[in-house]
């Protein structure tokens, strides 16, 4: 069984540049921010506000 130190050394020896890794995985750059936009994601402003409130509560649940 390998130790964490041995694994870290092995990973460092096998470092692959980010652009090469992306090429191997078939990842392509985003053409524009508009490709990410989803204007009809929320059916209403209230649904969006409820999502944000839940997200905030979840992220701060352990901070008390």
Backbone as XML, in Angstrom:
<?xml version="1.0"?>
<chain id="A" units="angstrom">
  <residue number="1" name="UNK">
    <atom name="N" x="0.848" y="-1.195" z="0.000"/>
    <atom name="CA" x="0.000" y="0.000" z="0.000"/>
    <atom name="C" x="0.881" y="1.241" z="0.000"/>
  </residue>
  <residue number="2" name="UNK">
    <atom name="N" x="0.567" y="2.199" z="-0.817"/>
    <atom name="CA" x="1.361" y="3.414" z="-0.956"/>
    <atom name="C" x="0.981" y="4.438" z="0.090"/>
  </residue>
  <residue number="3" name="UNK">
    <atom name="N" x="1.948" y="5.196" z="0.492"/>
    <atom name="CA" x="1.653" y="6.298" z="1.401"/>
    <atom name="C" x="1.278" y="7.522" z="0.583"/>
  </residue>
  <residue number="4" name="UNK">
    <atom name="N" x="0.716" y="8.500" z="1.256"/>
    <atom name="CA" x="0.323" y="9.734" z="0.580"/>
    <atom name="C" x="1.540" y="10.422" z="-0.022"/>
  </residue>
  <residue number="5" name="UNK">
    <atom name="N" x="2.677" y="10.382" z="0.671"/>
    <atom name="CA" x="3.901" y="11.003" z="0.177"/>
    <atom name="C" x="4.363" y="10.339" z="-1.113"/>
  </residue>
  <residue number="6" name="UNK">
    <atom name="N" x="4.310" y="8.996" z="-1.159"/>
    <atom name="CA" x="4.701" y="8.280" z="-2.372"/>
    <atom name="C" x="3.776" y="8.638" z="-3.528"/>
  </residue>
  <residue number="7" name="UNK">
    <atom name="N" x="2.490" y="8.733" z="-3.254"/>
    <atom name="CA" x="1.528" y="9.080" z="-4.298"/>
    <atom name="C" x="1.777" y="10.496" z="-4.806"/>
  </residue>
  <residue number="8" name="UNK">
    <atom name="N" x="2.057" y="11.418" z="-3.900"/>
    <atom name="CA" x="2.300" y="12.805" z="-4.297"/>
    <atom name="C" x="3.502" y="12.891" z="-5.224"/>
  </residue>
  <residue number="9" name="UNK">
    <atom name="N" x="4.553" y="12.135" z="-4.927"/>
    <atom name="CA" x="5.739" y="12.117" z="-5.778"/>
    <atom name="C" x="5.442" y="11.544" z="-7.147"/>
  </residue>
  <residue number="10" name="UNK">
    <atom name="N" x="4.638" y="10.499" z="-7.192"/>
    <atom name="CA" x="4.281" y="9.870" z="-8.458"/>
    <atom name="C" x="3.430" y="10.827" z="-9.295"/>
  </residue>
  <residue number="11" name="UNK">
    <atom name="N" x="2.477" y="11.524" z="-8.668"/>
    <atom name="CA" x="1.627" y="12.470" z="-9.405"/>
    <atom name="C" x="2.465" y="13.608" z="-9.975"/>
  </residue>
  <residue number="12" name="UNK">
    <atom name="N" x="3.398" y="14.102" z="-9.195"/>
    <atom name="CA" x="4.219" y="15.211" z="-9.657"/>
    <atom name="C" x="5.017" y="14.805" z="-10.893"/>
  </residue>
  <residue number="13" name="UNK">
    <atom name="N" x="5.484" y="13.552" z="-10.941"/>
    <atom name="CA" x="6.261" y="13.068" z="-12.074"/>
    <atom name="C" x="5.393" y="12.910" z="-13.318"/>
  </residue>
  <residue number="14" name="UNK">
    <atom name="N" x="4.070" y="12.784" z="-13.142"/>
    <atom name="CA" x="3.166" y="12.564" z="-14.254"/>
    <atom name="C" x="2.357" y="13.812" z="-14.600"/>
  </residue>
  <residue number="15" name="UNK">
    <atom name="N" x="2.824" y="14.980" z="-14.207"/>
    <atom name="CA" x="2.080" y="16.200" z="-14.478"/>
    <atom name="C" x="1.887" y="16.388" z="-15.974"/>
  </residue>
  <residue number="16" name="UNK">
    <atom name="N" x="0.680" y="16.739" z="-16.340"/>
    <atom name="CA" x="0.338" y="16.973" z="-17.737"/>
    <atom name="C" x="-0.117" y="18.425" z="-17.852"/>
  </residue>
  <residue number="17" name="UNK">
    <atom name="N" x="0.408" y="19.159" z="-18.819"/>
    <atom name="CA" x="-0.041" y="20.547" z="-18.979"/>
    <atom name="C" x="-1.558" y="20.610" z="-19.177"/>
  </residue>
  <residue number="18" name="UNK">
    <atom name="N" x="-2.166" y="21.643" z="-18.663"/>
    <atom name="CA" x="-3.616" y="21.788" z="-18.714"/>
    <atom name="C" x="-4.149" y="21.725" z="-20.134"/>
  </residue>
  <residue number="19" name="UNK">
    <atom name="N" x="-3.487" y="22.385" z="-21.067"/>
    <atom name="CA" x="-3.979" y="22.365" z="-22.444"/>
    <atom name="C" x="-3.919" y="20.967" z="-23.048"/>
  </residue>
  <residue number="20" name="UNK">
    <atom name="N" x="-2.900" y="20.178" z="-22.692"/>
    <atom name="CA" x="-2.811" y="18.804" z="-23.190"/>
    <atom name="C" x="-3.888" y="17.928" z="-22.563"/>
  </residue>
  <residue number="21" name="UNK">
    <atom name="N" x="-4.133" y="18.100" z="-21.277"/>
    <atom name="CA" x="-5.182" y="17.337" z="-20.601"/>
    <atom name="C" x="-6.552" y="17.656" z="-21.199"/>
  </residue>
  <residue number="22" name="UNK">
    <atom name="N" x="-6.815" y="18.923" z="-21.450"/>
    <atom name="CA" x="-8.084" y="19.328" z="-22.066"/>
    <atom name="C" x="-8.224" y="18.713" z="-23.454"/>
  </residue>
  <residue number="23" name="UNK">
    <atom name="N" x="-7.135" y="18.716" z="-24.217"/>
    <atom name="CA" x="-7.158" y="18.127" z="-25.558"/>
    <atom name="C" x="-7.483" y="16.633" z="-25.485"/>
  </residue>
  <residue number="24" name="UNK">
    <atom name="N" x="-6.861" y="15.932" z="-24.548"/>
    <atom name="CA" x="-7.093" y="14.492" z="-24.391"/>
    <atom name="C" x="-8.537" y="14.186" z="-24.006"/>
  </residue>
  <residue number="25" name="UNK">
    <atom name="N" x="-9.133" y="15.094" z="-23.245"/>
    <atom name="CA" x="-10.505" y="14.870" z="-22.772"/>
    <atom name="C" x="-11.549" y="15.454" z="-23.723"/>
  </residue>
  <residue number="26" name="UNK">
    <atom name="N" x="-11.111" y="16.072" z="-24.787"/>
    <atom name="CA" x="-12.041" y="16.630" z="-25.764"/>
    <atom name="C" x="-12.728" y="17.902" z="-25.303"/>
  </residue>
  <residue number="27" name="UNK">
    <atom name="N" x="-12.119" y="18.598" z="-24.352"/>
    <atom name="CA" x="-12.692" y="19.838" z="-23.832"/>
    <atom name="C" x="-12.374" y="20.970" z="-24.792"/>
  </residue>
  <residue number="28" name="UNK">
    <atom name="N" x="-13.379" y="21.777" z="-25.090"/>
    <atom name="CA" x="-13.179" y="22.920" z="-25.971"/>
    <atom name="C" x="-13.483" y="24.201" z="-25.207"/>
  </residue>
  <residue number="29" name="UNK">
    <atom name="N" x="-12.810" y="25.292" z="-25.560"/>
    <atom name="CA" x="-13.058" y="26.553" z="-24.861"/>
    <atom name="C" x="-14.466" y="27.075" z="-25.135"/>
  </residue>
  <residue number="30" name="UNK">
    <atom name="N" x="-14.951" y="27.879" z="-24.226"/>
    <atom name="CA" x="-16.247" y="28.525" z="-24.377"/>
    <atom name="C" x="-16.088" y="29.641" z="-25.391"/>
  </residue>
  <residue number="31" name="UNK">
    <atom name="N" x="-16.990" y="29.699" z="-26.352"/>
    <atom name="CA" x="-16.922" y="30.732" z="-27.375"/>
    <atom name="C" x="-17.240" y="32.107" z="-26.821"/>
  </residue>
  <residue number="32" name="UNK">
    <atom name="N" x="-18.269" y="32.177" z="-25.957"/>
    <atom name="CA" x="-18.655" y="33.449" z="-25.361"/>
    <atom name="C" x="-19.465" y="33.184" z="-24.086"/>
  </residue>
  <residue number="33" name="UNK">
    <atom name="N" x="-19.591" y="34.215" z="-23.289"/>
    <atom name="CA" x="-20.373" y="34.113" z="-22.061"/>
    <atom name="C" x="-21.836" y="33.843" z="-22.379"/>
  </residue>
  <residue number="34" name="UNK">
    <atom name="N" x="-22.287" y="34.309" z="-23.523"/>
    <atom name="CA" x="-23.680" y="34.104" z="-23.929"/>
    <atom name="C" x="-24.032" y="32.622" z="-24.031"/>
  </residue>
  <residue number="35" name="UNK">
    <atom name="N" x="-23.047" y="31.774" z="-24.313"/>
    <atom name="CA" x="-23.289" y="30.340" z="-24.382"/>
    <atom name="C" x="-23.687" y="29.771" z="-23.007"/>
  </residue>
  <residue number="36" name="UNK">
    <atom name="N" x="-23.280" y="30.448" z="-21.952"/>
    <atom name="CA" x="-23.585" y="29.981" z="-20.600"/>
    <atom name="C" x="-24.920" y="30.510" z="-20.080"/>
  </residue>
  <residue number="37" name="UNK">
    <atom name="N" x="-25.389" y="31.582" z="-20.669"/>
    <atom name="CA" x="-26.609" y="32.233" z="-20.190"/>
    <atom name="C" x="-27.830" y="31.351" z="-20.414"/>
  </residue>
  <residue number="38" name="UNK">
    <atom name="N" x="-28.682" y="31.311" z="-19.408"/>
    <atom name="CA" x="-29.951" y="30.599" z="-19.501"/>
    <atom name="C" x="-31.035" y="31.527" z="-18.947"/>
  </residue>
  <residue number="39" name="UNK">
    <atom name="N" x="-31.494" y="32.458" z="-19.757"/>
    <atom name="CA" x="-32.408" y="33.486" z="-19.270"/>
    <atom name="C" x="-33.725" y="32.950" z="-18.695"/>
  </residue>
  <residue number="40" name="UNK">
    <atom name="N" x="-34.167" y="31.785" z="-19.109"/>
    <atom name="CA" x="-35.437" y="31.244" z="-18.611"/>
    <atom name="C" x="-35.242" y="30.166" z="-17.554"/>
  </residue>
  <residue number="41" name="UNK">
    <atom name="N" x="-34.108" y="30.208" z="-16.860"/>
    <atom name="CA" x="-33.812" y="29.194" z="-15.850"/>
    <atom name="C" x="-34.813" y="29.221" z="-14.704"/>
  </residue>
  <residue number="42" name="UNK">
    <atom name="N" x="-35.200" y="30.417" z="-14.248"/>
    <atom name="CA" x="-36.146" y="30.565" z="-13.146"/>
    <atom name="C" x="-37.499" y="30.991" z="-13.705"/>
  </residue>
  <residue number="43" name="UNK">
    <atom name="N" x="-38.533" y="30.359" z="-13.232"/>
    <atom name="CA" x="-39.875" y="30.690" z="-13.716"/>
    <atom name="C" x="-40.366" y="32.028" z="-13.171"/>
  </residue>
  <residue number="44" name="UNK">
    <atom name="N" x="-39.837" y="32.421" z="-12.012"/>
    <atom name="CA" x="-40.257" y="33.692" z="-11.429"/>
    <atom name="C" x="-39.129" y="34.263" z="-10.583"/>
  </residue>
  <residue number="45" name="UNK">
    <atom name="N" x="-39.243" y="35.524" z="-10.261"/>
    <atom name="CA" x="-38.281" y="36.183" z="-9.375"/>
    <atom name="C" x="-38.313" y="35.540" z="-7.996"/>
  </residue>
  <residue number="46" name="UNK">
    <atom name="N" x="-39.507" y="35.136" z="-7.541"/>
    <atom name="CA" x="-39.636" y="34.498" z="-6.224"/>
    <atom name="C" x="-38.906" y="33.160" z="-6.184"/>
  </residue>
  <residue number="47" name="UNK">
    <atom name="N" x="-39.004" y="32.382" z="-7.250"/>
    <atom name="CA" x="-38.300" y="31.104" z="-7.310"/>
    <atom name="C" x="-36.787" y="31.335" z="-7.221"/>
  </residue>
  <residue number="48" name="UNK">
    <atom name="N" x="-36.295" y="32.338" z="-7.911"/>
    <atom name="CA" x="-34.876" y="32.692" z="-7.868"/>
    <atom name="C" x="-34.466" y="33.120" z="-6.457"/>
  </residue>
  <residue number="49" name="UNK">
    <atom name="N" x="-35.264" y="33.967" z="-5.817"/>
    <atom name="CA" x="-34.965" y="34.419" z="-4.463"/>
    <atom name="C" x="-34.978" y="33.247" z="-3.475"/>
  </residue>
  <residue number="50" name="UNK">
    <atom name="N" x="-35.916" y="32.326" z="-3.635"/>
    <atom name="CA" x="-35.981" y="31.140" z="-2.775"/>
    <atom name="C" x="-34.731" y="30.285" z="-2.944"/>
  </residue>
  <residue number="51" name="UNK">
    <atom name="N" x="-34.277" y="30.130" z="-4.185"/>
    <atom name="CA" x="-33.049" y="29.384" z="-4.441"/>
    <atom name="C" x="-31.860" y="30.029" z="-3.737"/>
  </residue>
  <residue number="52" name="UNK">
    <atom name="N" x="-31.719" y="31.344" z="-3.882"/>
    <atom name="CA" x="-30.605" y="32.045" z="-3.247"/>
    <atom name="C" x="-30.655" y="31.928" z="-1.725"/>
  </residue>
  <residue number="53" name="UNK">
    <atom name="N" x="-31.850" y="32.022" z="-1.145"/>
    <atom name="CA" x="-31.991" y="31.896" z="0.307"/>
    <atom name="C" x="-31.582" y="30.498" z="0.766"/>
  </residue>
  <residue number="54" name="UNK">
    <atom name="N" x="-32.000" y="29.476" z="0.024"/>
    <atom name="CA" x="-31.639" y="28.106" z="0.365"/>
    <atom name="C" x="-30.135" y="27.886" z="0.211"/>
  </residue>
  <residue number="55" name="UNK">
    <atom name="N" x="-29.563" y="28.414" z="-0.849"/>
    <atom name="CA" x="-28.128" y="28.296" z="-1.071"/>
    <atom name="C" x="-27.355" y="28.951" z="0.062"/>
  </residue>
  <residue number="56" name="UNK">
    <atom name="N" x="-27.748" y="30.148" z="0.442"/>
    <atom name="CA" x="-27.090" y="30.864" z="1.530"/>
    <atom name="C" x="-27.193" y="30.066" z="2.833"/>
  </residue>
  <residue number="57" name="UNK">
    <atom name="N" x="-28.379" y="29.565" z="3.137"/>
    <atom name="CA" x="-28.584" y="28.798" z="4.374"/>
    <atom name="C" x="-27.747" y="27.528" z="4.378"/>
  </residue>
  <residue number="58" name="UNK">
    <atom name="N" x="-27.678" y="26.855" z="3.245"/>
    <atom name="CA" x="-26.892" y="25.617" z="3.164"/>
    <atom name="C" x="-25.408" y="25.892" z="3.356"/>
  </residue>
  <residue number="59" name="UNK">
    <atom name="N" x="-24.925" y="26.941" z="2.750"/>
    <atom name="CA" x="-23.488" y="27.250" z="2.851"/>
    <atom name="C" x="-23.090" y="27.754" z="4.230"/>
  </residue>
  <residue number="60" name="UNK">
    <atom name="N" x="-24.037" y="28.292" z="4.959"/>
    <atom name="CA" x="-23.725" y="28.821" z="6.290"/>
    <atom name="C" x="-24.247" y="27.937" z="7.419"/>
  </residue>
  <residue number="61" name="UNK">
    <atom name="N" x="-24.732" y="26.754" z="7.106"/>
    <atom name="CA" x="-25.335" y="25.869" z="8.109"/>
    <atom name="C" x="-24.334" y="25.450" z="9.183"/>
  </residue>
  <residue number="62" name="UNK">
    <atom name="N" x="-23.070" y="25.237" z="8.818"/>
    <atom name="CA" x="-22.075" y="24.775" z="9.773"/>
    <atom name="C" x="-21.322" y="25.912" z="10.444"/>
  </residue>
  <residue number="63" name="UNK">
    <atom name="N" x="-21.663" y="27.129" z="10.112"/>
    <atom name="CA" x="-20.984" y="28.296" z="10.690"/>
    <atom name="C" x="-21.892" y="28.924" z="11.742"/>
  </residue>
  <residue number="64" name="UNK">
    <atom name="N" x="-21.843" y="28.389" z="12.905"/>
    <atom name="CA" x="-22.678" y="28.962" z="13.961"/>
    <atom name="C" x="-22.094" y="28.751" z="15.315"/>
  </residue>
</chain>
